[in-house]
Amino acid sequence: MSDSVRKLYDTVTERRENPQEGSYTCYLFEKGMDKILKKCGEECSEVIIAAKNNNKDEVIYEISDLTFHLCVLMAEMGIEPEEIAAELDRRSQKTGNLKQFHQVDKNS
């Protein structure tokens, strides 16, 4: 995982372990999983909208927001960035694994 994501994750977990008044990260942990998931969904939608509008700078901004909220989710669930990196590495070993799509009978 990149150093930037690792540093972000470490900051998020630090806030979780040592809450600071007025911290948005602490607010998310205080509100719990429903709020964290809601924010992940909102940020994902904002990435989609920025991409649809073909605005590269906005996409970068929104992906950064989504990455932050995903780090909060990971910390809440006890998922380390290295676990994500390991899964991505595992997937990169696969070749020629196009998914088989369900065939629809258009006559029925």
N, CA and C atoms as a LAMMPS dump frame, in Angstrom:
ITEM: TIMESTEP
0
ITEM: NUMBER OF ATOMS
324
ITEM: BOX BOUNDS ff ff ff
-5.0000000000000000e+02 5.0000000000000000e+02
-5.0000000000000000e+02 5.0000000000000000e+02
-5.0000000000000000e+02 5.0000000000000000e+02
ITEM: ATOMS id mol type element x y z
1 1 1 N 0.863 -1.176 0
2 1 2 C 0 0 0
3 1 3 C 0.9 1.227 0
4 2 1 N 0.439 2.284 -0.609
5 2 2 C 1.278 3.476 -0.698
6 2 3 C 1.549 4.076 0.681
7 3 1 N 2.664 4.8 0.768
8 3 2 C 3.004 5.465 2.029
9 3 3 C 1.914 6.449 2.436
10 4 1 N 1.323 7.136 1.461
11 4 2 C 0.276 8.123 1.77
12 4 3 C -0.937 7.463 2.41
13 5 1 N -1.349 6.329 1.874
14 5 2 C -2.505 5.623 2.437
15 5 3 C -2.151 5.082 3.816
16 6 1 N -0.956 4.566 3.97
17 6 2 C -0.529 4.053 5.274
18 6 3 C -0.534 5.167 6.313
19 7 1 N 0 6.34 5.943
20 7 2 C 0.025 7.481 6.872
21 7 3 C -1.392 7.921 7.224
22 8 1 N -2.259 7.969 6.225
23 8 2 C -3.646 8.34 6.469
24 8 3 C -4.301 7.352 7.416
25 9 1 N -4.118 6.07 7.152
26 9 2 C -4.692 5.03 8.005
27 9 3 C -4.163 5.148 9.434
28 10 1 N -2.865 5.405 9.564
29 10 2 C -2.28 5.553 10.894
30 10 3 C -2.874 6.749 11.636
31 11 1 N -3.118 7.839 10.925
32 11 2 C -3.753 9.012 11.538
33 11 3 C -5.167 8.681 11.981
34 12 1 N -5.897 7.977 11.125
35 12 2 C -7.269 7.576 11.455
36 12 3 C -7.28 6.693 12.704
37 13 1 N -6.408 5.704 12.753
38 13 2 C -6.397 4.813 13.919
39 13 3 C -5.921 5.543 15.175
40 14 1 N -5.032 6.496 15.01
41 14 2 C -4.591 7.314 16.15
42 14 3 C -5.77 8.093 16.732
43 15 1 N -6.606 8.662 15.856
44 15 2 C -7.786 9.403 16.313
45 15 3 C -8.77 8.465 17.02
46 16 1 N -8.863 7.249 16.517
47 16 2 C -9.786 6.286 17.132
48 16 3 C -9.307 5.905 18.529
49 17 1 N -8.001 5.718 18.67
50 17 2 C -7.436 5.306 19.95
51 17 3 C -7.305 6.474 20.93
52 18 1 N -7.126 7.682 20.414
53 18 2 C -6.936 8.87 21.249
54 18 3 C -7.835 9.991 20.73
55 19 1 N -9.121 9.908 21.026
56 19 2 C -10.072 10.895 20.494
57 19 3 C -9.684 12.33 20.847
58 20 1 N -9.913 13.201 19.871
59 20 2 C -9.673 14.631 20.065
60 20 3 C -10.971 15.381 19.815
61 21 1 N -11.303 16.27 20.718
62 21 2 C -12.523 17.047 20.581
63 21 3 C -12.479 17.843 19.282
64 22 1 N -13.586 17.832 18.564
65 22 2 C -13.702 18.59 17.327
66 22 3 C -13.163 17.869 16.103
67 23 1 N -12.668 16.649 16.264
68 23 2 C -12.129 15.877 15.148
69 23 3 C -13.265 15.226 14.361
70 24 1 N -13.27 15.46 13.042
71 24 2 C -14.277 14.84 12.181
72 24 3 C -14.131 13.322 12.212
73 25 1 N -12.905 12.832 12.228
74 25 2 C -12.665 11.392 12.284
75 25 3 C -13.278 10.799 13.545
76 26 1 N -13.069 11.467 14.674
77 26 2 C -13.639 10.996 15.94
78 26 3 C -15.167 11.023 15.895
79 27 1 N -15.711 12.044 15.254
80 27 2 C -17.157 12.149 15.088
81 27 3 C -17.689 10.917 14.347
82 28 1 N -17.008 10.516 13.285
83 28 2 C -17.455 9.341 12.525
84 28 3 C -17.429 8.086 13.385
85 29 1 N -16.352 7.893 14.131
86 29 2 C -16.272 6.722 15.004
87 29 3 C -17.349 6.772 16.085
88 30 1 N -17.604 7.946 16.615
89 30 2 C -18.624 8.103 17.654
90 30 3 C -20.003 7.744 17.122
91 31 1 N -20.302 8.148 15.89
92 31 2 C -21.613 7.874 15.296
93 31 3 C -21.766 6.421 14.878
94 32 1 N -20.665 5.755 14.588
95 32 2 C -20.713 4.324 14.317
96 32 3 C -20.811 3.944 12.85
97 33 1 N -20.995 2.649 12.673
98 33 2 C -20.939 2.039 11.352
99 33 3 C -21.939 2.626 10.363
100 34 1 N -23.168 2.888 10.783
101 34 2 C -24.156 3.423 9.849
102 34 3 C -23.689 4.746 9.243
103 35 1 N -23.15 5.628 10.06
104 35 2 C -22.67 6.918 9.569
105 35 3 C -21.457 6.734 8.657
106 36 1 N -20.547 5.863 9.049
107 36 2 C -19.357 5.605 8.235
108 36 3 C -19.768 5.068 6.863
109 37 1 N -20.681 4.117 6.846
110 37 2 C -21.144 3.548 5.577
111 37 3 C -21.878 4.58 4.734
112 38 1 N -22.676 5.412 5.368
113 38 2 C -23.385 6.471 4.644
114 38 3 C -22.384 7.402 3.96
115 39 1 N -21.334 7.784 4.676
116 39 2 C -20.329 8.679 4.102
117 39 3 C -19.567 7.993 2.962
118 40 1 N -19.264 6.709 3.107
119 40 2 C -18.602 5.981 2.013
120 40 3 C -19.482 5.984 0.765
121 41 1 N -20.765 5.746 0.948
122 41 2 C -21.699 5.766 -0.177
123 41 3 C -21.797 7.134 -0.825
124 42 1 N -21.878 8.166 -0.012
125 42 2 C -21.952 9.536 -0.543
126 42 3 C -20.7 9.871 -1.347
127 43 1 N -19.549 9.541 -0.799
128 43 2 C -18.298 9.863 -1.486
129 43 3 C -18.162 9.07 -2.78
130 44 1 N -18.607 7.836 -2.783
131 44 2 C -18.582 7.031 -4.005
132 44 3 C -19.445 7.678 -5.088
133 45 1 N -20.615 8.136 -4.703
134 45 2 C -21.502 8.814 -5.652
135 45 3 C -20.86 10.084 -6.191
136 46 1 N -20.149 10.802 -5.349
137 46 2 C -19.496 12.034 -5.784
138 46 3 C -18.359 11.748 -6.762
139 47 1 N -17.67 10.618 -6.59
140 47 2 C -16.65 10.208 -7.563
141 47 3 C -17.31 9.957 -8.913
142 48 1 N -18.413 9.244 -8.895
143 48 2 C -19.126 8.918 -10.13
144 48 3 C -19.578 10.188 -10.85
145 49 1 N -20.154 11.119 -10.115
146 49 2 C -20.631 12.366 -10.719
147 49 3 C -19.472 13.167 -11.302
148 50 1 N -18.377 13.276 -10.571
149 50 2 C -17.208 14.013 -11.069
150 50 3 C -16.664 13.361 -12.336
151 51 1 N -16.632 12.031 -12.363
152 51 2 C -16.148 11.326 -13.55
153 51 3 C -17.095 11.526 -14.728
154 52 1 N -18.392 11.464 -14.453
155 52 2 C -19.378 11.694 -15.503
156 52 3 C -19.219 13.078 -16.106
157 53 1 N -18.867 14.049 -15.268
158 53 2 C -18.662 15.421 -15.727
159 53 3 C -17.279 15.635 -16.344
160 54 1 N -16.491 14.547 -16.4
161 54 2 C -15.17 14.577 -17.027
162 54 3 C -14.261 15.647 -16.429
163 55 1 N -14.319 15.776 -15.096
164 55 2 C -13.534 16.783 -14.395
165 55 3 C -12.443 16.068 -13.592
166 56 1 N -11.26 15.968 -14.182
167 56 2 C -10.165 15.206 -13.578
168 56 3 C -9.808 15.71 -12.184
169 57 1 N -9.68 17.032 -12.017
170 57 2 C -9.326 17.572 -10.703
171 57 3 C -10.371 17.22 -9.655
172 58 1 N -11.632 17.289 -10.032
173 58 2 C -12.709 16.951 -9.102
174 58 3 C -12.709 15.457 -8.789
175 59 1 N -12.398 14.627 -9.781
176 59 2 C -12.32 13.18 -9.547
177 59 3 C -11.206 12.884 -8.539
178 60 1 N -10.06 13.511 -8.709
179 60 2 C -8.946 13.323 -7.772
180 60 3 C -9.372 13.73 -6.366
181 61 1 N -10.031 14.876 -6.261
182 61 2 C -10.5 15.38 -4.963
183 61 3 C -11.469 14.389 -4.324
184 62 1 N -12.427 13.901 -5.098
185 62 2 C -13.456 13.004 -4.555
186 62 3 C -12.898 11.619 -4.244
187 63 1 N -11.951 11.133 -5.053
188 63 2 C -11.311 9.853 -4.732
189 63 3 C -10.539 9.977 -3.424
190 64 1 N -9.937 11.126 -3.201
191 64 2 C -9.229 11.351 -1.934
192 64 3 C -10.201 11.312 -0.758
193 65 1 N -11.365 11.95 -0.907
194 65 2 C -12.395 11.876 0.139
195 65 3 C -12.852 10.442 0.373
196 66 1 N -13.084 9.719 -0.719
197 66 2 C -13.522 8.328 -0.606
198 66 3 C -12.451 7.488 0.085
199 67 1 N -11.195 7.708 -0.267
200 67 2 C -10.094 6.963 0.352
201 67 3 C -10.055 7.209 1.852
202 68 1 N -10.234 8.459 2.261
203 68 2 C -10.281 8.766 3.695
204 68 3 C -11.399 7.984 4.373
205 69 1 N -12.593 8.041 3.818
206 69 2 C -13.73 7.379 4.451
207 69 3 C -13.572 5.857 4.438
208 70 1 N -12.948 5.314 3.398
209 70 2 C -12.669 3.883 3.381
210 70 3 C -11.65 3.51 4.46
211 71 1 N -10.694 4.389 4.722
212 71 2 C -9.74 4.143 5.813
213 71 3 C -10.456 4.128 7.159
214 72 1 N -11.434 5 7.326
215 72 2 C -12.23 4.995 8.56
216 72 3 C -12.98 3.671 8.676
217 73 1 N -13.582 3.228 7.59
218 73 2 C -14.29 1.948 7.585
219 73 3 C -13.332 0.802 7.905
220 74 1 N -12.171 0.81 7.286
221 74 2 C -11.188 -0.236 7.545
222 74 3 C -10.798 -0.26 9.015
223 75 1 N -10.527 0.907 9.584
224 75 2 C -10.146 0.98 11.001
225 75 3 C -11.279 0.48 11.891
226 76 1 N -12.498 0.849 11.55
227 76 2 C -13.663 0.41 12.333
228 76 3 C -13.776 -1.114 12.325
229 77 1 N -13.406 -1.729 11.206
230 77 2 C -13.54 -3.179 11.06
231 77 3 C -12.244 -3.926 11.386
232 78 1 N -11.19 -3.195 11.741
233 78 2 C -9.928 -3.847 12.065
234 78 3 C -9.207 -4.41 10.851
235 79 1 N -9.386 -3.77 9.706
236 79 2 C -8.729 -4.191 8.469
237 79 3 C -7.504 -3.314 8.247
238 80 1 N -6.35 -3.939 8.121
239 80 2 C -5.102 -3.213 7.896
240 80 3 C -4.892 -2.974 6.395
241 81 1 N -4.25 -1.868 6.034
242 81 2 C -3.962 -1.613 4.617
243 81 3 C -3.208 -2.757 3.939
244 82 1 N -2.355 -3.433 4.679
245 82 2 C -1.6 -4.547 4.11
246 82 3 C -2.505 -5.7 3.689
247 83 1 N -3.644 -5.834 4.357
248 83 2 C -4.594 -6.874 3.959
249 83 3 C -5.201 -6.552 2.6
250 84 1 N -5.467 -5.277 2.358
251 84 2 C -5.98 -4.856 1.057
252 84 3 C -4.902 -5.051 -0.004
253 85 1 N -3.667 -4.661 0.318
254 85 2 C -2.552 -4.831 -0.615
255 85 3 C -2.358 -6.305 -0.965
256 86 1 N -2.473 -7.182 0.032
257 86 2 C -2.311 -8.619 -0.217
258 86 3 C -3.403 -9.138 -1.153
259 87 1 N -4.625 -8.665 -0.958
260 87 2 C -5.723 -9.089 -1.842
261 87 3 C -5.496 -8.584 -3.265
262 88 1 N -5.047 -7.343 -3.393
263 88 2 C -4.756 -6.801 -4.73
264 88 3 C -3.619 -7.578 -5.389
265 89 1 N -2.599 -7.927 -4.611
266 89 2 C -1.493 -8.727 -5.145
267 89 3 C -1.994 -10.088 -5.605
268 90 1 N -2.855 -10.705 -4.791
269 90 2 C -3.419 -12.015 -5.154
270 90 3 C -4.181 -11.912 -6.469
271 91 1 N -4.966 -10.861 -6.615
272 91 2 C -5.747 -10.682 -7.838
273 91 3 C -4.865 -10.421 -9.048
274 92 1 N -3.751 -9.75 -8.838
275 92 2 C -2.876 -9.434 -9.976
276 92 3 C -2.203 -10.686 -10.537
277 93 1 N -2.218 -11.771 -9.771
278 93 2 C -1.628 -13.03 -10.231
279 93 3 C -2.539 -13.767 -11.206
280 94 1 N -3.796 -13.378 -11.216
281 94 2 C -4.754 -14.04 -12.1
282 94 3 C -4.6 -13.493 -13.508
283 95 1 N -4.662 -14.385 -14.479
284 95 2 C -4.671 -13.96 -15.877
285 95 3 C -5.752 -14.729 -16.602
286 96 1 N -6.333 -14.088 -17.576
287 96 2 C -7.343 -14.763 -18.39
288 96 3 C -8.552 -15.211 -17.604
289 97 1 N -8.978 -14.395 -16.647
290 97 2 C -10.124 -14.807 -15.831
291 97 3 C -11.329 -13.913 -16.081
292 98 1 N -11.652 -13.727 -17.352
293 98 2 C -12.839 -12.948 -17.658
294 98 3 C -14.048 -13.608 -17.011
295 99 1 N -14.867 -12.795 -16.409
296 99 2 C -16.06 -13.339 -15.763
297 99 3 C -17.023 -13.844 -16.829
298 100 1 N -17.661 -14.935 -16.5
299 100 2 C -18.68 -15.478 -17.382
300 100 3 C -20.009 -14.826 -17.035
301 101 1 N -20.61 -14.195 -18.003
302 101 2 C -21.863 -13.517 -17.767
303 101 3 C -23.024 -14.449 -18.063
304 102 1 N -24.058 -14.284 -17.301
305 102 2 C -25.263 -15.096 -17.459
306 102 3 C -25.879 -14.83 -18.839
307 103 1 N -26.153 -15.88 -19.556
308 103 2 C -26.78 -15.756 -20.869
309 103 3 C -28.285 -15.601 -20.677
310 104 1 N -28.846 -14.608 -21.32
311 104 2 C -30.278 -14.372 -21.223
312 104 3 C -30.937 -14.888 -22.489
313 105 1 N -31.974 -15.68 -22.32
314 105 2 C -32.744 -16.175 -23.453
315 105 3 C -33.735 -15.103 -23.837
316 106 1 N -33.474 -14.414 -24.936
317 106 2 C -34.311 -13.294 -25.357
318 106 3 C -35.648 -13.76 -25.932
319 107 1 N -35.809 -15.06 -26.123
320 107 2 C -37.052 -15.582 -26.663
321 107 3 C -38.068 -15.906 -25.584
322 108 1 N -37.674 -15.792 -24.336
323 108 2 C -38.623 -16.162 -23.28
324 108 3 C -39.193 -14.937 -22.625
